[in-house]
């Protein structure tokens, strides 16, 4: 018997499959836009002097955030990323993003200096 065969054998398993990552994921409530309290700020910290507009305070799933991120990137004409339920848009676009979010029905305000 090869060593690989020994690794594939299961001698005892209490419940279900060994991969239970789906059970450990937390569900995020997908609230309507008017129930979000968003903060829009420009930040340079940890970005080697480059300004990034950070939008935080979302309480929705990742697919909703990806759609919104794509919309904001196209309307601002710049790149961006989704990190830990916050959207980051390259450049200082606070006023433009605030206007887009309020037109979409989100409650948002500019935070920071």
FIKOLZA-1660 file (N, C-alpha, C; in steps of 0.1 Angstrom, whole numbers, plus 5000, padded with zeros to 4 digits):
% residues 113
   i   px   py   pz ch aa at
   1 5008 4988 5000  A  X  N
   1 5000 5000 5000  A  X CA
   1 5009 5012 5000  A  X  C
   2 5006 5022 4992  A  X  N
   2 5014 5034 4991  A  X CA
   2 5010 5044 5002  A  X  C
   3 5019 5054 5004  A  X  N
   3 5017 5063 5015  A  X CA
   3 5005 5073 5011  A  X  C
   4 5002 5074 4998  A  X  N
   4 4991 5083 4994  A  X CA
   4 4978 5076 4998  A  X  C
   5 4977 5063 4996  A  X  N
   5 4965 5056 5000  A  X CA
   5 4962 5057 5015  A  X  C
   6 4972 5058 5023  A  X  N
   6 4969 5060 5037  A  X CA
   6 4964 5074 5041  A  X  C
   7 4968 5084 5033  A  X  N
   7 4963 5098 5035  A  X CA
   7 4949 5099 5031  A  X  C
   8 4944 5092 5021  A  X  N
   8 4931 5093 5017  A  X CA
   8 4921 5086 5025  A  X  C
   9 4925 5077 5034  A  X  N
   9 4916 5069 5042  A  X CA
   9 4911 5077 5053  A  X  C
  10 4898 5076 5056  A  X  N
  10 4891 5082 5067  A  X CA
  10 4887 5071 5077  A  X  C
  11 4893 5072 5089  A  X  N
  11 4890 5062 5099  A  X CA
  11 4878 5065 5107  A  X  C
  12 4876 5078 5110  A  X  N
  12 4864 5082 5118  A  X CA
  12 4860 5096 5115  A  X  C
  13 4848 5098 5113  A  X  N
  13 4842 5112 5110  A  X CA
  13 4829 5113 5117  A  X  C
  14 4828 5124 5125  A  X  N
  14 4816 5125 5133  A  X CA
  14 4804 5130 5125  A  X  C
  15 4806 5141 5117  A  X  N
  15 4795 5147 5110  A  X CA
  15 4799 5151 5096  A  X  C
  16 4791 5149 5086  A  X  N
  16 4792 5154 5073  A  X CA
  16 4806 5153 5066  A  X  C
  17 4809 5163 5058  A  X  N
  17 4821 5163 5051  A  X CA
  17 4832 5170 5058  A  X  C
  18 4845 5167 5055  A  X  N
  18 4855 5174 5063  A  X CA
  18 4856 5189 5060  A  X  C
  19 4851 5193 5049  A  X  N
  19 4852 5207 5045  A  X CA
  19 4839 5214 5050  A  X  C
  20 4839 5221 5061  A  X  N
  20 4827 5228 5066  A  X CA
  20 4829 5243 5066  A  X  C
  21 4836 5248 5056  A  X  N
  21 4838 5262 5055  A  X CA
  21 4825 5270 5052  A  X  C
  22 4816 5264 5045  A  X  N
  22 4803 5270 5041  A  X CA
  22 4795 5272 5054  A  X  C
  23 4796 5263 5064  A  X  N
  23 4789 5264 5076  A  X CA
  23 4795 5275 5085  A  X  C
  24 4807 5278 5084  A  X  N
  24 4814 5288 5092  A  X CA
  24 4813 5302 5087  A  X  C
  25 4808 5304 5075  A  X  N
  25 4807 5317 5069  A  X CA
  25 4795 5324 5076  A  X  C
  26 4797 5337 5079  A  X  N
  26 4786 5345 5085  A  X CA
  26 4778 5351 5074  A  X  C
  27 4765 5350 5076  A  X  N
  27 4756 5357 5067  A  X CA
  27 4756 5372 5069  A  X  C
  28 4756 5380 5059  A  X  N
  28 4755 5394 5060  A  X CA
  28 4741 5399 5056  A  X  C
  29 4735 5407 5064  A  X  N
  29 4721 5411 5060  A  X CA
  29 4723 5421 5048  A  X  C
  30 4714 5419 5038  A  X  N
  30 4715 5427 5026  A  X CA
  30 4704 5438 5027  A  X  C
  31 4708 5449 5034  A  X  N
  31 4698 5460 5037  A  X CA
  31 4696 5468 5024  A  X  C
  32 4684 5475 5023  A  X  N
  32 4682 5484 5012  A  X CA
  32 4691 5496 5014  A  X  C
  33 4694 5503 5003  A  X  N
  33 4703 5515 5003  A  X CA
  33 4700 5525 5013  A  X  C
  34 4687 5528 5016  A  X  N
  34 4684 5539 5025  A  X CA
  34 4686 5536 5040  A  X  C
  35 4690 5523 5043  A  X  N
  35 4693 5519 5057  A  X CA
  35 4708 5519 5059  A  X  C
  36 4716 5522 5050  A  X  N
  36 4731 5522 5051  A  X CA
  36 4735 5536 5057  A  X  C
  37 4745 5536 5065  A  X  N
  37 4751 5549 5070  A  X CA
  37 4765 5549 5065  A  X  C
  38 4768 5555 5054  A  X  N
  38 4781 5554 5047  A  X CA
  38 4790 5566 5051  A  X  C
  39 4803 5564 5051  A  X  N
  39 4813 5574 5053  A  X CA
  39 4822 5574 5041  A  X  C
  40 4824 5586 5036  A  X  N
  40 4833 5588 5024  A  X CA
  40 4844 5597 5029  A  X  C
  41 4856 5592 5027  A  X  N
  41 4868 5599 5032  A  X CA
  41 4880 5597 5022  A  X  C
  42 4889 5607 5021  A  X  N
  42 4901 5605 5014  A  X CA
  42 4912 5602 5023  A  X  C
  43 4920 5592 5019  A  X  N
  43 4930 5587 5028  A  X CA
  43 4943 5585 5021  A  X  C
  44 4955 5587 5028  A  X  N
  44 4968 5585 5022  A  X CA
  44 4976 5575 5030  A  X  C
  45 4971 5571 5042  A  X  N
  45 4978 5563 5051  A  X CA
  45 4982 5549 5045  A  X  C
  46 4994 5546 5045  A  X  N
  46 4999 5533 5041  A  X CA
  46 4998 5531 5026  A  X  C
  47 4998 5542 5018  A  X  N
  47 4996 5541 5003  A  X CA
  47 5007 5549 4996  A  X  C
  48 5018 5551 5003  A  X  N
  48 5030 5558 4998  A  X CA
  48 5027 5572 4992  A  X  C
  49 5018 5579 4998  A  X  N
  49 5015 5593 4994  A  X CA
  49 5004 5593 4984  A  X  C
  50 4999 5582 4979  A  X  N
  50 4988 5582 4969  A  X CA
  50 4974 5584 4976  A  X  C
  51 4966 5592 4971  A  X  N
  51 4953 5595 4977  A  X CA
  51 4943 5585 4972  A  X  C
  52 4935 5579 4981  A  X  N
  52 4925 5569 4978  A  X CA
  52 4912 5574 4985  A  X  C
  53 4900 5573 4978  A  X  N
  53 4888 5576 4984  A  X CA
  53 4882 5563 4990  A  X  C
  54 4879 5563 5003  A  X  N
  54 4875 5551 5010  A  X CA
  54 4860 5553 5014  A  X  C
  55 4852 5543 5010  A  X  N
  55 4837 5543 5014  A  X CA
  55 4835 5531 5023  A  X  C
  56 4831 5534 5035  A  X  N
  56 4828 5523 5045  A  X CA
  56 4815 5524 5051  A  X  C
  57 4811 5514 5058  A  X  N
  57 4798 5513 5065  A  X CA
  57 4787 5505 5057  A  X  C
  58 4791 5497 5048  A  X  N
  58 4782 5489 5040  A  X CA
  58 4777 5477 5049  A  X  C
  59 4765 5473 5047  A  X  N
  59 4759 5461 5053  A  X CA
  59 4752 5453 5043  A  X  C
  60 4759 5448 5033  A  X  N
  60 4753 5440 5022  A  X CA
  60 4763 5430 5017  A  X  C
  61 4759 5421 5008  A  X  N
  61 4767 5411 5003  A  X CA
  61 4777 5416 4993  A  X  C
  62 4787 5407 4990  A  X  N
  62 4798 5411 4981  A  X CA
  62 4794 5413 4967  A  X  C
  63 4783 5406 4962  A  X  N
  63 4779 5409 4948  A  X CA
  63 4773 5423 4947  A  X  C
  64 4766 5428 4957  A  X  N
  64 4761 5441 4956  A  X CA
  64 4772 5451 4956  A  X  C
  65 4782 5449 4965  A  X  N
  65 4794 5458 4966  A  X CA
  65 4801 5458 4952  A  X  C
  66 4803 5446 4946  A  X  N
  66 4810 5445 4933  A  X CA
  66 4803 5453 4922  A  X  C
  67 4789 5453 4922  A  X  N
  67 4782 5461 4913  A  X CA
  67 4784 5476 4915  A  X  C
  68 4783 5480 4928  A  X  N
  68 4785 5494 4931  A  X CA
  68 4799 5498 4928  A  X  C
  69 4809 5490 4931  A  X  N
  69 4823 5493 4928  A  X CA
  69 4825 5496 4913  A  X  C
  70 4819 5487 4905  A  X  N
  70 4821 5488 4890  A  X CA
  70 4814 5502 4886  A  X  C
  71 4803 5505 4891  A  X  N
  71 4796 5517 4887  A  X CA
  71 4804 5529 4891  A  X  C
  72 4810 5529 4904  A  X  N
  72 4818 5541 4908  A  X CA
  72 4831 5542 4900  A  X  C
  73 4837 5531 4897  A  X  N
  73 4849 5532 4889  A  X CA
  73 4847 5537 4875  A  X  C
  74 4836 5534 4869  A  X  N
  74 4834 5539 4855  A  X CA
  74 4830 5554 4856  A  X  C
  75 4822 5558 4866  A  X  N
  75 4818 5572 4866  A  X CA
  75 4829 5581 4871  A  X  C
  76 4839 5576 4879  A  X  N
  76 4850 5584 4883  A  X CA
  76 4862 5583 4873  A  X  C
  77 4861 5573 4865  A  X  N
  77 4872 5571 4855  A  X CA
  77 4885 5567 4861  A  X  C
  78 4885 5559 4872  A  X  N
  78 4897 5554 4878  A  X CA
  78 4895 5540 4883  A  X  C
  79 4906 5535 4889  A  X  N
  79 4906 5521 4894  A  X CA
  79 4901 5521 4908  A  X  C
  80 4899 5509 4913  A  X  N
  80 4895 5507 4927  A  X CA
  80 4895 5493 4931  A  X  C
  81 4892 5490 4944  A  X  N
  81 4892 5477 4949  A  X CA
  81 4882 5476 4960  A  X  C
  82 4878 5463 4963  A  X  N
  82 4869 5460 4974  A  X CA
  82 4878 5453 4985  A  X  C
  83 4879 5459 4997  A  X  N
  83 4886 5453 5008  A  X CA
  83 4878 5453 5021  A  X  C
  84 4875 5441 5026  A  X  N
  84 4868 5440 5039  A  X CA
  84 4856 5449 5040  A  X  C
  85 4847 5448 5031  A  X  N
  85 4834 5455 5030  A  X CA
  85 4836 5470 5029  A  X  C
  86 4848 5475 5024  A  X  N
  86 4850 5489 5021  A  X CA
  86 4854 5490 5007  A  X  C
  87 4849 5501 5000  A  X  N
  87 4853 5503 4987  A  X CA
  87 4864 5513 4986  A  X  C
  88 4874 5511 4978  A  X  N
  88 4885 5520 4976  A  X CA
  88 4886 5525 4962  A  X  C
  89 4885 5537 4959  A  X  N
  89 4886 5543 4946  A  X CA
  89 4898 5551 4945  A  X  C
  90 4907 5549 4935  A  X  N
  90 4919 5557 4934  A  X CA
  90 4916 5571 4931  A  X  C
  91 4923 5580 4938  A  X  N
  91 4922 5594 4936  A  X CA
  91 4912 5600 4946  A  X  C
  92 4911 5614 4947  A  X  N
  92 4902 5621 4956  A  X CA
  92 4890 5624 4948  A  X  C
  93 4879 5616 4950  A  X  N
  93 4866 5618 4944  A  X CA
  93 4855 5619 4954  A  X  C
  94 4858 5625 4965  A  X  N
  94 4848 5625 4976  A  X CA
  94 4835 5631 4972  A  X  C
  95 4835 5643 4966  A  X  N
  95 4823 5650 4962  A  X CA
  95 4815 5643 4952  A  X  C
  96 4822 5638 4942  A  X  N
  96 4815 5630 4931  A  X CA
  96 4809 5617 4936  A  X  C
  97 4816 5610 4944  A  X  N
  97 4811 5598 4950  A  X CA
  97 4799 5600 4959  A  X  C
  98 4800 5611 4967  A  X  N
  98 4789 5614 4976  A  X CA
  98 4776 5617 4968  A  X  C
  99 4778 5624 4957  A  X  N
  99 4766 5628 4948  A  X CA
  99 4761 5615 4942  A  X  C
 100 4769 5606 4937  A  X  N
 100 4764 5593 4931  A  X CA
 100 4757 5585 4941  A  X  C
 101 4763 5584 4953  A  X  N
 101 4756 5575 4964  A  X CA
 101 4743 5581 4968  A  X  C
 102 4742 5594 4970  A  X  N
 102 4729 5600 4974  A  X CA
 102 4718 5599 4963  A  X  C
 103 4723 5599 4950  A  X  N
 103 4713 5597 4939  A  X CA
 103 4708 5583 4939  A  X  C
 104 4717 5574 4943  A  X  N
 104 4713 5559 4943  A  X CA
 104 4705 5556 4955  A  X  C
 105 4703 5565 4965  A  X  N
 105 4694 5562 4976  A  X CA
 105 4702 5559 4989  A  X  C
 106 4715 5560 4989  A  X  N
 106 4723 5557 5001  A  X CA
 106 4723 5570 5010  A  X  C
 107 4724 5567 5023  A  X  N
 107 4727 5578 5032  A  X CA
 107 4742 5579 5034  A  X  C
 108 4748 5589 5029  A  X  N
 108 4763 5590 5030  A  X CA
 108 4767 5604 5034  A  X  C
 109 4778 5605 5040  A  X  N
 109 4784 5619 5043  A  X CA
 109 4799 5618 5043  A  X  C
 110 4805 5629 5041  A  X  N
 110 4820 5630 5040  A  X CA
 110 4825 5631 5054  A  X  C
 111 4835 5622 5057  A  X  N
 111 4841 5622 5070  A  X CA
 111 4856 5626 5069  A  X  C
 112 4862 5631 5079  A  X  N
 112 4876 5634 5078  A  X CA
 112 4878 5648 5073  A  X  C
 113 4891 5652 5072  A  X  N
 113 4894 5665 5067  A  X CA
 113 4897 5665 5053  A  X  C
% end
